[in-house]
């Protein structure tokens, strides 16, 4: 399989036997750009059909295709942490969006792949805090001016950063503002968040998240390995 770097256009050859069935990322050996690769679909081998005796009590049960559909639906409803425990599984991430601008909300909904992200939108700080009580939100996308009448943005920042280290570590806090620079690690550090995104770049939120979370996991990989912890 051949891959072309989107930055310097270098062609990179990958042995077909080493190409996984799911999307993966590699670094260009020339410019170090991270490239996300969508592998081609592999043809599934066809097994010969064999007649089998009926299973008692299975009359009316779903057929093979129906069973696979049911399994797929069940997997999509699993929590990200439970899904992550399955070998080779993609953990579908939950996002809590705390932003009062309808245009930004619509843009986020358009840019996120719903098979990879489950989007929840909070209308007020009270709504956001209620949703945070349920262990379902991995990523919080927050406008510092959210629900300004109740100082919702400030309150959310204080709440998340006041969590115990273990609980805080399981939340990826993203600050969105026209005053911020996207992927600015210094601004992220002084604001107590994992990622900063300029409002103008919200249309590329999924790509920005993928890169930021990948870099975060690479940076903390030795620590996670030593502590026996899973990556985010």
Phi, psi and omega in degrees: 000134179252137179235138179252128179295131181286344183266304184251359176067021176288138178270131184239125179265134179235131179299134182301327182291341181260001180277120179286173180276346183249160178304143181216171183235146175225161176256135178294127181293343181270304186252357179067016175292139177277126183246126175268125186248130175259105184292150177292150179292133179267137181290127181285137178294145180263123180266144178297141179284135178235140178283137181232146177293146181296147178272126180305132178082003182264003180301133178085000179286161181294146177286185183301313181295319179296321180296318179295322179296319179295319178296319179297317179295319179297317181297321181295337181266357179290152175292151181304322182292320179293319180295324182294339180284346179278136183301128175072011184274148173270124181278109179291124188264146176261139179236129173257115182262120179245086183209130184272348181281118182297326180295320178293318178302314181296320181295318178297316179298325180286323188278336184276135174285115186290347175278346181247339183224140176248112188266130174240134182245129177260132179274327181223169177296324178298316178297318181297315180295325178295320180290329180290341178289342177264131184283067183230346186261115178275319187238132176245120177257114193234131169270127180299341178265011181299132179044059190299329180301328179257009185054045185298319181297313179296317181297320179295317178301315180295321181295310183296316181283353175266000179289162174297153182308319181296317180288321179296325182294336182271005176242134179253108188264122182245124180258126182244125181198149176290347179270355184258156175260134181295135177061035177269104185293328180292313179296325177297317181296312185287340177265359178069033180237170180272334188205142172246141180223128173288140184304327180295338182263010186296336178292344178251025186302317183298314180296321179295318178298315182301316181293315184295316181292323178297315179296322179298314180293323178294319182294323184261008182301313179300319179295314181298320180296314181295324183271356181070030183256155177275156176291165181291000000 
